[in-house]
């Protein structure tokens, strides 16, 4: 995926070590996933506030778990 490649390039330019670069990549990926999910939610059919809140909570939990896995692999 070209987006992944550009994220890695950005991270290596801004970071001195591989571990820091991987954390930057994980954060950027989580931010992009968050933006994509918000866009999907906003473009979807009319939903109740509870549905949107549940979708956002699920997305944040998945993102936190993904970032945790990346950091655990580098430790």
PDB file of N, CA, C and O in Angstrom:
ATOM      1  N   UNK A   1       0.843  -1.170   0.000  1.00  0.00           N
ATOM      2  CA  UNK A   1       0.000   0.000   0.000  1.00  0.00           C
ATOM      3  C   UNK A   1       0.890   1.235   0.000  1.00  0.00           C
ATOM      4  O   UNK A   1       1.805   1.328   0.818  1.00  0.00           O
ATOM      5  N   UNK A   2       0.648   2.166  -0.880  1.00  0.00           N
ATOM      6  CA  UNK A   2       1.466   3.364  -0.994  1.00  0.00           C
ATOM      7  C   UNK A   2       1.395   4.237   0.244  1.00  0.00           C
ATOM      8  O   UNK A   2       2.377   4.881   0.611  1.00  0.00           O
ATOM      9  N   UNK A   3       0.246   4.261   0.884  1.00  0.00           N
ATOM     10  CA  UNK A   3       0.092   5.066   2.089  1.00  0.00           C
ATOM     11  C   UNK A   3       1.026   4.577   3.183  1.00  0.00           C
ATOM     12  O   UNK A   3       1.652   5.385   3.870  1.00  0.00           O
ATOM     13  N   UNK A   4       1.128   3.262   3.354  1.00  0.00           N
ATOM     14  CA  UNK A   4       2.044   2.706   4.346  1.00  0.00           C
ATOM     15  C   UNK A   4       3.482   3.111   4.055  1.00  0.00           C
ATOM     16  O   UNK A   4       4.227   3.459   4.971  1.00  0.00           O
ATOM     17  N   UNK A   5       3.873   3.069   2.797  1.00  0.00           N
ATOM     18  CA  UNK A   5       5.236   3.431   2.418  1.00  0.00           C
ATOM     19  C   UNK A   5       5.528   4.878   2.768  1.00  0.00           C
ATOM     20  O   UNK A   5       6.597   5.180   3.298  1.00  0.00           O
ATOM     21  N   UNK A   6       4.604   5.771   2.484  1.00  0.00           N
ATOM     22  CA  UNK A   6       4.840   7.182   2.791  1.00  0.00           C
ATOM     23  C   UNK A   6       4.876   7.425   4.291  1.00  0.00           C
ATOM     24  O   UNK A   6       5.626   8.283   4.756  1.00  0.00           O
ATOM     25  N   UNK A   7       4.082   6.688   5.056  1.00  0.00           N
ATOM     26  CA  UNK A   7       4.117   6.825   6.511  1.00  0.00           C
ATOM     27  C   UNK A   7       5.469   6.378   7.041  1.00  0.00           C
ATOM     28  O   UNK A   7       6.050   7.048   7.895  1.00  0.00           O
ATOM     29  N   UNK A   8       5.977   5.257   6.547  1.00  0.00           N
ATOM     30  CA  UNK A   8       7.286   4.770   6.997  1.00  0.00           C
ATOM     31  C   UNK A   8       8.390   5.759   6.640  1.00  0.00           C
ATOM     32  O   UNK A   8       9.287   6.000   7.449  1.00  0.00           O
ATOM     33  N   UNK A   9       8.337   6.329   5.451  1.00  0.00           N
ATOM     34  CA  UNK A   9       9.351   7.315   5.061  1.00  0.00           C
ATOM     35  C   UNK A   9       9.322   8.513   5.995  1.00  0.00           C
ATOM     36  O   UNK A   9      10.370   8.982   6.441  1.00  0.00           O
ATOM     37  N   UNK A  10       8.124   9.010   6.294  1.00  0.00           N
ATOM     38  CA  UNK A  10       7.981  10.140   7.194  1.00  0.00           C
ATOM     39  C   UNK A  10       8.539   9.797   8.564  1.00  0.00           C
ATOM     40  O   UNK A  10       9.244  10.607   9.166  1.00  0.00           O
ATOM     41  N   UNK A  11       8.239   8.634   9.055  1.00  0.00           N
ATOM     42  CA  UNK A  11       8.687   8.236  10.389  1.00  0.00           C
ATOM     43  C   UNK A  11      10.206   8.133  10.458  1.00  0.00           C
ATOM     44  O   UNK A  11      10.806   8.588  11.432  1.00  0.00           O
ATOM     45  N   UNK A  12      10.829   7.554   9.460  1.00  0.00           N
ATOM     46  CA  UNK A  12      12.284   7.409   9.487  1.00  0.00           C
ATOM     47  C   UNK A  12      12.994   8.749   9.331  1.00  0.00           C
ATOM     48  O   UNK A  12      14.104   8.916   9.836  1.00  0.00           O
ATOM     49  N   UNK A  13      12.378   9.701   8.646  1.00  0.00           N
ATOM     50  CA  UNK A  13      12.979  11.038   8.550  1.00  0.00           C
ATOM     51  C   UNK A  13      12.939  11.747   9.893  1.00  0.00           C
ATOM     52  O   UNK A  13      13.864  12.487  10.229  1.00  0.00           O
ATOM     53  N   UNK A  14      11.879  11.531  10.668  1.00  0.00           N
ATOM     54  CA  UNK A  14      11.681  12.264  11.909  1.00  0.00           C
ATOM     55  C   UNK A  14      12.208  11.544  13.136  1.00  0.00           C
ATOM     56  O   UNK A  14      12.244  12.136  14.215  1.00  0.00           O
ATOM     57  N   UNK A  15      12.612  10.308  13.017  1.00  0.00           N
ATOM     58  CA  UNK A  15      13.014   9.527  14.186  1.00  0.00           C
ATOM     59  C   UNK A  15      14.464   9.078  14.067  1.00  0.00           C
ATOM     60  O   UNK A  15      14.966   8.799  12.978  1.00  0.00           O
ATOM     61  N   UNK A  16      15.121   9.017  15.226  1.00  0.00           N
ATOM     62  CA  UNK A  16      16.514   8.576  15.265  1.00  0.00           C
ATOM     63  C   UNK A  16      16.639   7.060  15.366  1.00  0.00           C
ATOM     64  O   UNK A  16      17.638   6.493  14.924  1.00  0.00           O
ATOM     65  N   UNK A  17      15.646   6.404  15.937  1.00  0.00           N
ATOM     66  CA  UNK A  17      15.736   4.962  16.146  1.00  0.00           C
ATOM     67  C   UNK A  17      14.544   4.253  15.516  1.00  0.00           C
ATOM     68  O   UNK A  17      13.508   4.861  15.249  1.00  0.00           O
ATOM     69  N   UNK A  18      14.712   2.979  15.289  1.00  0.00           N
ATOM     70  CA  UNK A  18      13.651   2.173  14.699  1.00  0.00           C
ATOM     71  C   UNK A  18      12.422   2.124  15.606  1.00  0.00           C
ATOM     72  O   UNK A  18      11.293   2.192  15.121  1.00  0.00           O
ATOM     73  N   UNK A  19      12.630   2.006  16.908  1.00  0.00           N
ATOM     74  CA  UNK A  19      11.503   1.933  17.842  1.00  0.00           C
ATOM     75  C   UNK A  19      10.639   3.176  17.794  1.00  0.00           C
ATOM     76  O   UNK A  19       9.411   3.083  17.776  1.00  0.00           O
ATOM     77  N   UNK A  20      11.274   4.343  17.773  1.00  0.00           N
ATOM     78  CA  UNK A  20      10.523   5.598  17.701  1.00  0.00           C
ATOM     79  C   UNK A  20       9.780   5.681  16.371  1.00  0.00           C
ATOM     80  O   UNK A  20       8.631   6.119  16.324  1.00  0.00           O
ATOM     81  N   UNK A  21      10.427   5.265  15.306  1.00  0.00           N
ATOM     82  CA  UNK A  21       9.784   5.287  13.992  1.00  0.00           C
ATOM     83  C   UNK A  21       8.555   4.384  13.974  1.00  0.00           C
ATOM     84  O   UNK A  21       7.526   4.750  13.406  1.00  0.00           O
ATOM     85  N   UNK A  22       8.653   3.216  14.586  1.00  0.00           N
ATOM     86  CA  UNK A  22       7.512   2.297  14.597  1.00  0.00           C
ATOM     87  C   UNK A  22       6.352   2.860  15.411  1.00  0.00           C
ATOM     88  O   UNK A  22       5.190   2.669  15.052  1.00  0.00           O
ATOM     89  N   UNK A  23       6.660   3.549  16.498  1.00  0.00           N
ATOM     90  CA  UNK A  23       5.597   4.173  17.290  1.00  0.00           C
ATOM     91  C   UNK A  23       4.924   5.274  16.474  1.00  0.00           C
ATOM     92  O   UNK A  23       3.699   5.395  16.486  1.00  0.00           O
ATOM     93  N   UNK A  24       5.721   6.077  15.763  1.00  0.00           N
ATOM     94  CA  UNK A  24       5.140   7.118  14.913  1.00  0.00           C
ATOM     95  C   UNK A  24       4.245   6.518  13.832  1.00  0.00           C
ATOM     96  O   UNK A  24       3.176   7.054  13.539  1.00  0.00           O
ATOM     97  N   UNK A  25       4.676   5.424  13.250  1.00  0.00           N
ATOM     98  CA  UNK A  25       3.878   4.751  12.224  1.00  0.00           C
ATOM     99  C   UNK A  25       2.570   4.246  12.823  1.00  0.00           C
ATOM    100  O   UNK A  25       1.510   4.407  12.219  1.00  0.00           O
ATOM    101  N   UNK A  26       2.636   3.642  13.993  1.00  0.00           N
ATOM    102  CA  UNK A  26       1.425   3.118  14.635  1.00  0.00           C
ATOM    103  C   UNK A  26       0.446   4.243  14.950  1.00  0.00           C
ATOM    104  O   UNK A  26      -0.760   4.095  14.750  1.00  0.00           O
ATOM    105  N   UNK A  27       0.962   5.362  15.440  1.00  0.00           N
ATOM    106  CA  UNK A  27       0.087   6.499  15.748  1.00  0.00           C
ATOM    107  C   UNK A  27      -0.555   7.051  14.481  1.00  0.00           C
ATOM    108  O   UNK A  27      -1.754   7.331  14.459  1.00  0.00           O
ATOM    109  N   UNK A  28       0.233   7.207  13.438  1.00  0.00           N
ATOM    110  CA  UNK A  28      -0.299   7.743  12.185  1.00  0.00           C
ATOM    111  C   UNK A  28      -1.354   6.809  11.601  1.00  0.00           C
ATOM    112  O   UNK A  28      -2.395   7.264  11.126  1.00  0.00           O
ATOM    113  N   UNK A  29      -1.087   5.506  11.635  1.00  0.00           N
ATOM    114  CA  UNK A  29      -2.057   4.532  11.129  1.00  0.00           C
ATOM    115  C   UNK A  29      -3.353   4.611  11.938  1.00  0.00           C
ATOM    116  O   UNK A  29      -4.443   4.567  11.366  1.00  0.00           O
ATOM    117  N   UNK A  30      -3.242   4.725  13.256  1.00  0.00           N
ATOM    118  CA  UNK A  30      -4.431   4.825  14.100  1.00  0.00           C
ATOM    119  C   UNK A  30      -5.215   6.091  13.766  1.00  0.00           C
ATOM    120  O   UNK A  30      -6.444   6.060  13.704  1.00  0.00           O
ATOM    121  N   UNK A  31      -4.511   7.207  13.550  1.00  0.00           N
ATOM    122  CA  UNK A  31      -5.188   8.451  13.179  1.00  0.00           C
ATOM    123  C   UNK A  31      -5.925   8.310  11.848  1.00  0.00           C
ATOM    124  O   UNK A  31      -7.061   8.762  11.709  1.00  0.00           O
ATOM    125  N   UNK A  32      -5.276   7.685  10.880  1.00  0.00           N
ATOM    126  CA  UNK A  32      -5.910   7.510   9.574  1.00  0.00           C
ATOM    127  C   UNK A  32      -7.113   6.574   9.651  1.00  0.00           C
ATOM    128  O   UNK A  32      -8.131   6.817   9.003  1.00  0.00           O
ATOM    129  N   UNK A  33      -7.001   5.508  10.440  1.00  0.00           N
ATOM    130  CA  UNK A  33      -8.137   4.596  10.607  1.00  0.00           C
ATOM    131  C   UNK A  33      -9.306   5.325  11.261  1.00  0.00           C
ATOM    132  O   UNK A  33     -10.463   5.129  10.888  1.00  0.00           O
ATOM    133  N   UNK A  34      -8.989   6.164  12.237  1.00  0.00           N
ATOM    134  CA  UNK A  34     -10.013   6.947  12.927  1.00  0.00           C
ATOM    135  C   UNK A  34     -10.728   7.866  11.935  1.00  0.00           C
ATOM    136  O   UNK A  34     -11.956   7.945  11.932  1.00  0.00           O
ATOM    137  N   UNK A  35      -9.963   8.555  11.100  1.00  0.00           N
ATOM    138  CA  UNK A  35     -10.558   9.447  10.110  1.00  0.00           C
ATOM    139  C   UNK A  35     -11.424   8.679   9.114  1.00  0.00           C
ATOM    140  O   UNK A  35     -12.508   9.137   8.752  1.00  0.00           O
ATOM    141  N   UNK A  36     -10.955   7.523   8.675  1.00  0.00           N
ATOM    142  CA  UNK A  36     -11.727   6.725   7.725  1.00  0.00           C
ATOM    143  C   UNK A  36     -13.036   6.247   8.339  1.00  0.00           C
ATOM    144  O   UNK A  36     -14.079   6.283   7.685  1.00  0.00           O
ATOM    145  N   UNK A  37     -12.987   5.803   9.583  1.00  0.00           N
ATOM    146  CA  UNK A  37     -14.209   5.326  10.230  1.00  0.00           C
ATOM    147  C   UNK A  37     -15.199   6.459  10.453  1.00  0.00           C
ATOM    148  O   UNK A  37     -16.403   6.279  10.270  1.00  0.00           O
ATOM    149  N   UNK A  38     -14.696   7.632  10.848  1.00  0.00           N
ATOM    150  CA  UNK A  38     -15.591   8.775  11.011  1.00  0.00           C
ATOM    151  C   UNK A  38     -16.265   9.124   9.687  1.00  0.00           C
ATOM    152  O   UNK A  38     -17.455   9.439   9.656  1.00  0.00           O
ATOM    153  N   UNK A  39     -15.510   9.068   8.602  1.00  0.00           N
ATOM    154  CA  UNK A  39     -16.071   9.356   7.288  1.00  0.00           C
ATOM    155  C   UNK A  39     -17.135   8.328   6.927  1.00  0.00           C
ATOM    156  O   UNK A  39     -18.197   8.685   6.417  1.00  0.00           O
ATOM    157  N   UNK A  40     -16.855   7.046   7.189  1.00  0.00           N
ATOM    158  CA  UNK A  40     -17.832   5.999   6.888  1.00  0.00           C
ATOM    159  C   UNK A  40     -19.094   6.187   7.712  1.00  0.00           C
ATOM    160  O   UNK A  40     -20.203   5.997   7.211  1.00  0.00           O
ATOM    161  N   UNK A  41     -18.928   6.556   8.966  1.00  0.00           N
ATOM    162  CA  UNK A  41     -20.088   6.767   9.834  1.00  0.00           C
ATOM    163  C   UNK A  41     -20.906   7.949   9.344  1.00  0.00           C
ATOM    164  O   UNK A  41     -22.134   7.883   9.287  1.00  0.00           O
ATOM    165  N   UNK A  42     -20.221   9.034   8.990  1.00  0.00           N
ATOM    166  CA  UNK A  42     -20.923  10.233   8.530  1.00  0.00           C
ATOM    167  C   UNK A  42     -21.634  10.013   7.204  1.00  0.00           C
ATOM    168  O   UNK A  42     -22.678  10.621   6.966  1.00  0.00           O
ATOM    169  N   UNK A  43     -21.102   9.164   6.337  1.00  0.00           N
ATOM    170  CA  UNK A  43     -21.722   8.904   5.043  1.00  0.00           C
ATOM    171  C   UNK A  43     -22.824   7.858   5.124  1.00  0.00           C
ATOM    172  O   UNK A  43     -23.600   7.698   4.182  1.00  0.00           O
ATOM    173  N   UNK A  44     -22.898   7.151   6.235  1.00  0.00           N
ATOM    174  CA  UNK A  44     -23.891   6.093   6.385  1.00  0.00           C
ATOM    175  C   UNK A  44     -25.289   6.651   6.560  1.00  0.00           C
ATOM    176  O   UNK A  44     -25.493   7.865   6.602  1.00  0.00           O
ATOM    177  N   UNK A  45     -26.237   5.753   6.660  1.00  0.00           N
ATOM    178  CA  UNK A  45     -27.624   6.166   6.845  1.00  0.00           C
ATOM    179  C   UNK A  45     -27.798   6.787   8.223  1.00  0.00           C
ATOM    180  O   UNK A  45     -26.923   6.688   9.083  1.00  0.00           O
ATOM    181  N   UNK A  46     -28.934   7.423   8.411  1.00  0.00           N
ATOM    182  CA  UNK A  46     -29.202   8.090   9.683  1.00  0.00           C
ATOM    183  C   UNK A  46     -29.136   7.076  10.820  1.00  0.00           C
ATOM    184  O   UNK A  46     -29.788   6.033  10.777  1.00  0.00           O
ATOM    185  N   UNK A  47     -28.357   7.392  11.816  1.00  0.00           N
ATOM    186  CA  UNK A  47     -28.181   6.495  12.949  1.00  0.00           C
ATOM    187  C   UNK A  47     -28.504   7.235  14.231  1.00  0.00           C
ATOM    188  O   UNK A  47     -28.511   8.465  14.280  1.00  0.00           O
ATOM    189  N   UNK A  48     -28.767   6.475  15.246  1.00  0.00           N
ATOM    190  CA  UNK A  48     -28.996   7.093  16.542  1.00  0.00           C
ATOM    191  C   UNK A  48     -27.662   7.458  17.168  1.00  0.00           C
ATOM    192  O   UNK A  48     -26.619   6.955  16.749  1.00  0.00           O
ATOM    193  N   UNK A  49     -27.687   8.319  18.157  1.00  0.00           N
ATOM    194  CA  UNK A  49     -26.460   8.708  18.850  1.00  0.00           C
ATOM    195  C   UNK A  49     -25.783   7.524  19.511  1.00  0.00           C
ATOM    196  O   UNK A  49     -24.555   7.460  19.562  1.00  0.00           O
ATOM    197  N   UNK A  50     -26.571   6.583  20.019  1.00  0.00           N
ATOM    198  CA  UNK A  50     -26.005   5.405  20.681  1.00  0.00           C
ATOM    199  C   UNK A  50     -25.237   4.541  19.681  1.00  0.00           C
ATOM    200  O   UNK A  50     -24.176   4.011  20.010  1.00  0.00           O
ATOM    201  N   UNK A  51     -25.759   4.397  18.471  1.00  0.00           N
ATOM    202  CA  UNK A  51     -25.058   3.620  17.440  1.00  0.00           C
ATOM    203  C   UNK A  51     -23.717   4.251  17.097  1.00  0.00           C
ATOM    204  O   UNK A  51     -22.707   3.555  16.987  1.00  0.00           O
ATOM    205  N   UNK A  52     -23.707   5.560  16.929  1.00  0.00           N
ATOM    206  CA  UNK A  52     -22.464   6.257  16.605  1.00  0.00           C
ATOM    207  C   UNK A  52     -21.466   6.161  17.748  1.00  0.00           C
ATOM    208  O   UNK A  52     -20.277   5.935  17.522  1.00  0.00           O
ATOM    209  N   UNK A  53     -21.940   6.331  18.961  1.00  0.00           N
ATOM    210  CA  UNK A  53     -21.051   6.259  20.125  1.00  0.00           C
ATOM    211  C   UNK A  53     -20.448   4.863  20.250  1.00  0.00           C
ATOM    212  O   UNK A  53     -19.258   4.723  20.533  1.00  0.00           O
ATOM    213  N   UNK A  54     -21.259   3.837  20.043  1.00  0.00           N
ATOM    214  CA  UNK A  54     -20.765   2.467  20.119  1.00  0.00           C
ATOM    215  C   UNK A  54     -19.731   2.206  19.019  1.00  0.00           C
ATOM    216  O   UNK A  54     -18.712   1.563  19.270  1.00  0.00           O
ATOM    217  N   UNK A  55     -19.983   2.693  17.820  1.00  0.00           N
ATOM    218  CA  UNK A  55     -19.040   2.510  16.713  1.00  0.00           C
ATOM    219  C   UNK A  55     -17.719   3.215  17.002  1.00  0.00           C
ATOM    220  O   UNK A  55     -16.652   2.658  16.743  1.00  0.00           O
ATOM    221  N   UNK A  56     -17.780   4.420  17.530  1.00  0.00           N
ATOM    222  CA  UNK A  56     -16.550   5.147  17.858  1.00  0.00           C
ATOM    223  C   UNK A  56     -15.788   4.481  18.991  1.00  0.00           C
ATOM    224  O   UNK A  56     -14.559   4.416  18.954  1.00  0.00           O
ATOM    225  N   UNK A  57     -16.493   3.987  19.989  1.00  0.00           N
ATOM    226  CA  UNK A  57     -15.838   3.299  21.103  1.00  0.00           C
ATOM    227  C   UNK A  57     -15.148   2.032  20.617  1.00  0.00           C
ATOM    228  O   UNK A  57     -14.007   1.764  20.995  1.00  0.00           O
ATOM    229  N   UNK A  58     -15.828   1.250  19.783  1.00  0.00           N
ATOM    230  CA  UNK A  58     -15.223   0.035  19.223  1.00  0.00           C
ATOM    231  C   UNK A  58     -13.978   0.367  18.409  1.00  0.00           C
ATOM    232  O   UNK A  58     -12.962  -0.321  18.511  1.00  0.00           O
ATOM    233  N   UNK A  59     -14.058   1.418  17.604  1.00  0.00           N
ATOM    234  CA  UNK A  59     -12.928   1.823  16.780  1.00  0.00           C
ATOM    235  C   UNK A  59     -11.739   2.250  17.639  1.00  0.00           C
ATOM    236  O   UNK A  59     -10.599   1.895  17.337  1.00  0.00           O
ATOM    237  N   UNK A  60     -11.993   3.004  18.702  1.00  0.00           N
ATOM    238  CA  UNK A  60     -10.909   3.434  19.581  1.00  0.00           C
ATOM    239  C   UNK A  60     -10.263   2.245  20.285  1.00  0.00           C
ATOM    240  O   UNK A  60      -9.043   2.215  20.449  1.00  0.00           O
ATOM    241  N   UNK A  61     -11.061   1.270  20.701  1.00  0.00           N
ATOM    242  CA  UNK A  61     -10.509   0.077  21.348  1.00  0.00           C
ATOM    243  C   UNK A  61      -9.639  -0.719  20.384  1.00  0.00           C
ATOM    244  O   UNK A  61      -8.563  -1.182  20.765  1.00  0.00           O
ATOM    245  N   UNK A  62     -10.089  -0.888  19.131  1.00  0.00           N
ATOM    246  CA  UNK A  62      -9.276  -1.593  18.133  1.00  0.00           C
ATOM    247  C   UNK A  62      -7.980  -0.851  17.855  1.00  0.00           C
ATOM    248  O   UNK A  62      -6.923  -1.465  17.709  1.00  0.00           O
ATOM    249  N   UNK A  63      -8.063   0.459  17.783  1.00  0.00           N
ATOM    250  CA  UNK A  63      -6.877   1.271  17.521  1.00  0.00           C
ATOM    251  C   UNK A  63      -5.884   1.155  18.669  1.00  0.00           C
ATOM    252  O   UNK A  63      -4.687   0.989  18.435  1.00  0.00           O
ATOM    253  N   UNK A  64      -6.367   1.241  19.914  1.00  0.00           N
ATOM    254  CA  UNK A  64      -5.486   1.110  21.080  1.00  0.00           C
ATOM    255  C   UNK A  64      -4.833  -0.264  21.116  1.00  0.00           C
ATOM    256  O   UNK A  64      -3.652  -0.382  21.442  1.00  0.00           O
ATOM    257  N   UNK A  65      -5.587  -1.293  20.785  1.00  0.00           N
ATOM    258  CA  UNK A  65      -5.028  -2.645  20.782  1.00  0.00           C
ATOM    259  C   UNK A  65      -3.966  -2.785  19.701  1.00  0.00           C
ATOM    260  O   UNK A  65      -2.938  -3.425  19.922  1.00  0.00           O
ATOM    261  N   UNK A  66      -4.205  -2.191  18.532  1.00  0.00           N
ATOM    262  CA  UNK A  66      -3.238  -2.269  17.439  1.00  0.00           C
ATOM    263  C   UNK A  66      -1.945  -1.558  17.813  1.00  0.00           C
ATOM    264  O   UNK A  66      -0.860  -2.093  17.588  1.00  0.00           O
ATOM    265  N   UNK A  67      -2.046  -0.371  18.375  1.00  0.00           N
ATOM    266  CA  UNK A  67      -0.855   0.376  18.789  1.00  0.00           C
ATOM    267  C   UNK A  67      -0.106  -0.407  19.855  1.00  0.00           C
ATOM    268  O   UNK A  67       1.124  -0.444  19.832  1.00  0.00           O
ATOM    269  N   UNK A  68      -0.811  -1.031  20.784  1.00  0.00           N
ATOM    270  CA  UNK A  68      -0.174  -1.836  21.823  1.00  0.00           C
ATOM    271  C   UNK A  68       0.589  -3.009  21.245  1.00  0.00           C
ATOM    272  O   UNK A  68       1.672  -3.339  21.728  1.00  0.00           O
ATOM    273  N   UNK A  69       0.042  -3.650  20.213  1.00  0.00           N
ATOM    274  CA  UNK A  69       0.737  -4.783  19.585  1.00  0.00           C
ATOM    275  C   UNK A  69       2.016  -4.328  18.909  1.00  0.00           C
ATOM    276  O   UNK A  69       3.037  -5.010  19.001  1.00  0.00           O
ATOM    277  N   UNK A  70       1.983  -3.197  18.238  1.00  0.00           N
ATOM    278  CA  UNK A  70       3.182  -2.680  17.565  1.00  0.00           C
ATOM    279  C   UNK A  70       4.258  -2.368  18.591  1.00  0.00           C
ATOM    280  O   UNK A  70       5.423  -2.712  18.386  1.00  0.00           O
ATOM    281  N   UNK A  71       3.894  -1.729  19.679  1.00  0.00           N
ATOM    282  CA  UNK A  71       4.872  -1.369  20.706  1.00  0.00           C
ATOM    283  C   UNK A  71       5.416  -2.616  21.376  1.00  0.00           C
ATOM    284  O   UNK A  71       6.612  -2.678  21.665  1.00  0.00           O
ATOM    285  N   UNK A  72       4.570  -3.621  21.636  1.00  0.00           N
ATOM    286  CA  UNK A  72       5.028  -4.861  22.261  1.00  0.00           C
ATOM    287  C   UNK A  72       6.041  -5.585  21.380  1.00  0.00           C
ATOM    288  O   UNK A  72       6.999  -6.162  21.895  1.00  0.00           O
ATOM    289  N   UNK A  73       5.852  -5.566  20.076  1.00  0.00           N
ATOM    290  CA  UNK A  73       6.778  -6.238  19.173  1.00  0.00           C
ATOM    291  C   UNK A  73       8.152  -5.584  19.181  1.00  0.00           C
ATOM    292  O   UNK A  73       9.161  -6.259  18.977  1.00  0.00           O
ATOM    293  N   UNK A  74       8.199  -4.282  19.415  1.00  0.00           N
ATOM    294  CA  UNK A  74       9.485  -3.585  19.383  1.00  0.00           C
ATOM    295  C   UNK A  74      10.203  -3.647  20.712  1.00  0.00           C
ATOM    296  O   UNK A  74      11.403  -3.376  20.768  1.00  0.00           O
ATOM    297  N   UNK A  75       9.520  -3.991  21.770  1.00  0.00           N
ATOM    298  CA  UNK A  75      10.135  -4.013  23.108  1.00  0.00           C
ATOM    299  C   UNK A  75      11.056  -5.199  23.278  1.00  0.00           C
ATOM    300  O   UNK A  75      11.653  -5.369  24.341  1.00  0.00           O
TER     301      UNK A  75
END
